[in-house]
Structure formats: C-alpha cells, structure tokens
Amino acid sequence: MAASTDALIIGDAVGILDTVLSWFSVDMGIDLGTCNTLVCVRGEGIVLNEPSVVAVKRGTNRVLNNGNAVGWSAKEMLGKTPGSITAIRPLKDGVISDFEITEAMLKYFIQKVNGRSKVFGPRVVIAIPSGITPVETRAVLESAERAGARRVYLVEEPMAAGIGAGLPIVEPTASMIVDIGGGTTEVAIMSLADIAVCESVRVAGDDMDEAIINHMKKTYNLTIGEQTAERLKIEIGSAAPVDEPRSIDVRGRDMISGLPRKTSVTSEEIREALQEPVSAIIDTVMRTLEKAEPELAADLVDNGITLAGGGALLRGIDIVLSNATGLDVRIADDPLTCVARGTSIYLENLEEWKSTMESDLDE
C-alpha cells in the first residue's frame, strides 16, 4: 500500500514538474509525413507546414547552409541539384528511411517552432502509421529525442486524424476515417477512444505521382520529375470522370532524343493513370469494412466515412468510395491538417488520452 502511495506521489510530482517545464518551452504536435511535416501548437494552430526534404552534401549526411537547407528551401532543389548536392526525402512510405537525416530535419523544425532561446526542450506528440514495426517506432522516438524533444508521445495516424476531424471517437458508436497521406493510406474504424479495426497500406499520394510519371514515359516517351507529376495530379487529376475535361502542357525530357520537349495531356488520361493506386485504396477500405463487427458496421450506415489527408483532395475520390461501399463519404474540413490538429488536441488532453494510446518513450 505504501509503495503504491509513493508511486502516486512520484507520478504527481513528475506531472507537476512537466507542467512547470512547459512554461519554458513550446509543446507541439507533429505530423511527420512522407511529403510534408506539419507542426501544431496549442492555442496557435498550425505554425509550420514544410516539405519533408533535406539538402545534403553528396556522400555525407551534412546538411547544407549550416543545417538550414530543410523544408521549402530544400524542396526547390529536388531534381535540380548539381553533382555535389543531394536533396533527400528521409521518410518513405510513412516511415524513416534515413535516421540521421530525419533527426536533422526534426531538429530544424523543433528549433524553428520552439525557439533557440528556450531553456528546455518541448514535449512532442508525433503521429505514426498504424502499420509500422517496433523497430520503426523506436527510430521515430529516438530521432525526436535526439532532435531536442524533452518527452515524446506517439499516437497512431488514424486516431490523430479522427480527433482532428472532430469525429465522436470517444463515444460508443463507430467512426470511420480514411487518411490518404503521401506514403501510406490509413483506414480505421474507431469506438470508445480506441481503434476497433485498422488497415494500413503503403499506397498513397507518392504512388499516384509515380503512376503519372510512368504514364508519361509509356505514352509519350517523356520523362518528368516528381514535382511536375504532383502538379498534374493537383491541377487535372481525378478519381471519377469530371464534367469538364481539361488539358495541360507538360514539359520534360524526351527519352529518345534526350532533348527538352513539351506535350499536352488530358484529365481523362491522368484519371486512367491513377486507377491502380485508387483501386488499391478502395480495396483497403473494403477489407476494413469486412472485418468490422456487425454492430459497428451498422453504425456506419448512419455515420458514413470521413476522408482526411492530402489524397482526400483528389477530385472524385469521395464519389468512387461512396459508389464502392454504398456509404455516405465526406471530406473533413481542411483534410491536410487533420492529423496535425489531432496531435495538438491529444497534447492538450494528454492524461486522458495516453492511457489508451501509444505510451511515451519511458514506457
């Protein structure tokens, strides 16, 4: 009994100390994405939204410009760097592929938000894909800690997206989220503040870009870069037929002559090119629904499906999902920031949430 009382007292003291230390730092929630990293601060909303890109000296892990060639400044270099410089995206399929570069990127973002003059590092909540391995989870934790975080908490991306989208996930009713990010698509049915059924597939926005690149190669013998493919996806891409087809000029390198060339592509072509990744996402949603308990499935007849993540902005993705499932599908308000906002809300209600979700680094 005495030992239990002592543990409670120690726990309370640690909690009070943690709160006091927070006065001297800026606690933050981070959506560490394959394409973009978003940081949310309590009371301020999204304070940082930059590409997950780092520019380094080729053959080393030394970040250029005294460690400041990160985010927007580095993305501008993608596909345009000289032989001595490499622009790297250190996350692939939602997980860390380069430990040191990810650490440097996190350090830059944390210092940018927290301020170099702060005495103590911040508490940080990071959203992670539900399908990552324990080794990949540890890599995220250690990267954040080494980058300057005082304490690190993890929350699964679909849960963070559900919180950020305002779904009633703590209630005894089913809420379904489809979070289409850059590297992974997370599909989950949640109830009573936990995930009942979840599927994670490493098919998302990057695969859509890759499908467009492959289409341009096969159809036009034209090689284009990632940024051009992303622009095509955003400007004329769709998952369902559009009322007013569009065309757009595309510039790249001719695969035969090796010379610069431009051609025109239509929205219908891009839609057809995107069918494979879109179908993979639909299949993942269907598998998740098939695993749901009957009572949860019944709730979804009324509650429907909510889309989050950058992929939710693909024209017609809600229509094709609704046609495939027979359920109402809505796009969350500001779907790009749902996960980041969810991590911030999690941080605000830390004691309430952390007992049901991923524990912190000490556990």
N, C-alpha and C positions, 0 to 999 in steps of 0.2 A: 504493500500500500504506500509506504514511504517512498519507495523507488518510483512508483507511478506519479506521486505528487511532485517529486523532484523533477521528473521528466516534463511535467506540465509547466512548472515554474521556469525551467530552462527554455522550453519552447516559447513561452510568453516573452521571456527576456530577448530571445533571438528575434522574435517578431517585432518587438518594440525597437530594438537596435536597427533592424532592417528598415523600419519606417523612418527613423531619425536620419539614417544614411541617405535615404531617398530625397531628403531636403537638399542634399548637396550633389545630386545627380539628376539626370532626366531619364526616368524609366521609360522603356519603349517596347512596342510590339513590332516584330519584323516578319514580313512575308518574303522569305528568301527564295525567290523564284528563279527558274532557269533563264528566263528572258529579262525580267525586271525585279529589282528589290525595292519594296515599299516599307517605309518606317512610319509608324503612327505613335503619337504622344498624347497622353490623356489631356483632355481639355483643348487640344490644338488640332486634332485630326491628323490627316496625312501631311507630314512635314518633309518627306523625301520620297521621290519616285524616280529612280535612275536605272539604266540598263545594268544587268549583271555582267559587266565586261571590264577586263583589266588589261592594260597595255604594259608589256614587259620587254626587257632586252632579250633578244633571241638567245636561246641556250641557257638562260638563267631564270630565276624567279624574282629578279629585281624589278620592282615597279618603277616606271619612268616618272620624271618630274617630282622627285623626292617623295614618291609614294602617292602622288595625287592624280596619276593617269588612270582614273577609275570612273565608271559610270558614263555619262554623256561624252566626256572628252575622249574616252577610250572607244566608245561605240563608233564615233566618227572615223576611227582608224580601221574598222573592220573591212577587210578586203582591199585596203588601200595602203598598207604599211610597206616600207622599204625592207630590204633583206635583214636589217639589223634589229627590227622591231616586230613583235608578235602581239596581236590583240586576241585575248583569250576569254572565252566564256567558261568559268571554272565549275559551273554546275551543268550536269547533263541528265536529262530525264528526271529532273526534280531533286537529284542528289549530288553530293560533292564528288567531282572527278579529279580535282586538283586541290589538295588540302592546304598547301602553303598559299596559293593564290587566293583561295576563298577566305583564309584568315586575313590576308592583307586587305581584301575588299571589305570584309566586315569591320575591320579596324578603322578604315577610312570612313565608312558610313556612320559607325557608332560615334567616332570623334566629331564628325561633322554635325551630328544632332546633339550630342551630349556637351560638346564644347571642350576644347583642350584645357581650359582653365579649371574644370570641375575636379574636385579633390578625389571623389570616389567614382568608381565605375557604376554604370546603371544596372538595374535589374532588367533582364531582357526575356521576352516571350517570343519564341520562334515557331512558326508553323512548319510542319514537316509532312511529307506524303505519308499516307497510312500504310503503304506497302513497302517502306524501306526496311532494311535489315538492321539488327542490333549494331553491327559494325558501322553502318552508315549513320545511324543515330548518334553513336559515340563521336563520330567525326564532326557532326554538327555541334554537339555540346562542347567539345574541346576547342573547335575553331572559334566559337563565340567567347569562351572563357579566355583564351589566349589573346583574343582581339580586344579585351578590356572589360567584358561584362562581369559584374560583381556576382550575380546569381543568374542562372539560366533555367528557364522552364520551357518545356516543349508541349505543343498542342497539335493534334492531327489536323491537317488542312481542311477536310470536310467539316469537322466540328467548328473550326475557326470561321469558315465560310458561312456556315449556318448561323452562328452567333452574329456575324457581321451583317447578314441579310435580314436579321430580325425574325428568324423563324422561332416558333414556340418549342424549342428543343428540350426544355426542362419539364414540359407538360406530358401527361400520359397519352400522347397522340403522335402518330407518325409524321415526321417531316423529312422530305427527300431533297437532297442537294446534289447537283451535278456541277462540279468545279472543273472547268476546262482551262488549264493553265498553259504554260509554254512547253513543259516537258512531260507532264502527267495529267491524266483526267481522273479525278476522284469522284466516285459515286457512292453515296451513303444514305441510309435510312436511319434516322435518329429518333430516340424517345427517352424521356426521363433522364436527360443530361448525359446520355451515352449513345454510342453507335451500336445499333442492333445488327445491321448488315452493311458490309462495305466491300467495294471492288475498286482496285487501283490498276490502271493500265497506262503503260508508258507510250501513249499515243495522244498527241495534243497539238498545240499551235506550231511547234517546230516541225512536226510531221506534215502538217498542211503546207508549210513553206517548202519542205523538201519535195512534196508531191508536185508543186508548181514548178520547181526547178527541173525536175525530171520530165515534166510535160514539155517544157520549152526545149529541152535537149532532144527529145524523141520526135517532136512535131516540127520544130523549126531549126534544128541543129544550132541552137543558140544557147550559150552558157550565160546564166545570170547569177548574181550574188544573193545572199540571204536577205539583204535589205530591200532589194528590188522585188524579191518574191513576197516579202511581207507587205510591201506597198500594194502589189497586185491583189493580195488576199483582202486587204482592208478596203481598197477602192472599188473592186468589182467582184470580189469573191462572194459566194453564197452556197448554202446547202440545199436550197429549194429553188425552183425556177422563179425568176424575177419578172415583174410586169413590164419593165422597160429595159431590155438588154442593152449593154454598153460595150464599148471597145476602148482600148487604151494602147498607146505606143509603148513598146518595151525596148530598151537598149541593152546590148550585151556584146559578147564576143562570138563571132562566127566560128563554129567548131571545125570547119573545113579550111577556110582561108586564114583563120586566126586574126582577122581584122574586126574592128568595131562595126556593128550593124544594128539597125533597129527594125522592128516588125510590129504588126498590130495584132492584138489578141482580144477575144470577146469574153464577156462574162459567162456565157454558156460553156466555153472551153474550160474556164477556170473551175466552174461548178463540177464539171465532169472529172477534172483532175483531182478535186477534193473528195470525191465519192468514197475512196478507200479509207482514208482516216475518219471521215464522218461515219461510215458504216461501222468501223471498229468501236467508236464511241457509243453508237446506238446499241451494238451487241453487248457492251459492258453494262449499259443501263438495263437492258432486258435480263441479263444474268442476275443483276442485283434484285430486280423485282421478283424473279422466280424463287429467290432464296428467302424472301420476306415471309414472316408468319402471317397466317390468314387475317388476323385482326389488324395488323399493321398495314397489310395490303388494302384492307377495306377502308382504312383512314385516308389512304392516298387518293381514293375516288373523289373525296371532297377537297383534300389538301393539295393535291397535284404535285408537280415537280418544280423546283426553283433552280435556275441556271446562274452560275457565277463564273468568274474568271474571264480573261480576255477572249477566250473562244466563244463565250456567250454572245459576243458582239457580231459573230459571223451571221450574215443575213440568212434568215430562214431556218436556223438551227432549231429554234423553238417549234417551228411548224413540223419539221421532219420527225422530231422526237414525239410530238403530240400524236402525229399520224401513226407512228410505230407502236406507241404504248396505249393509246386511247385515253390518256390522262391530260388534264389541263397543264400547260407548261408556261411559266412566266419567267421573265428575266429580272433578276434582282436589281434594285436601284444601285447605280454605279458599280456594276459587277466586277470591274477591275480592282476595286479597293476592298471588296468584301472580306477577304482573308486578313488583310492588314488591320481593318477596323475590328474584326473579331479578336485578334490578338490583343488589341488595346482594351477591349471590354473584358477579356479574360484577366488582364493585368489589374484592372480596376476591382475585380471580384475574385482576387487570387485565392483567398482562403476557401471560398465557396466552390471554386472550380477544380483546384489542383488535386483534391481527394478523388476525383472521378476521372481525371485525365492523366497525361504523361507527367511523371514526377520530375523534380528538379535534379540538378547534377549530383547532389549529395546522396541521392537515393539509389 
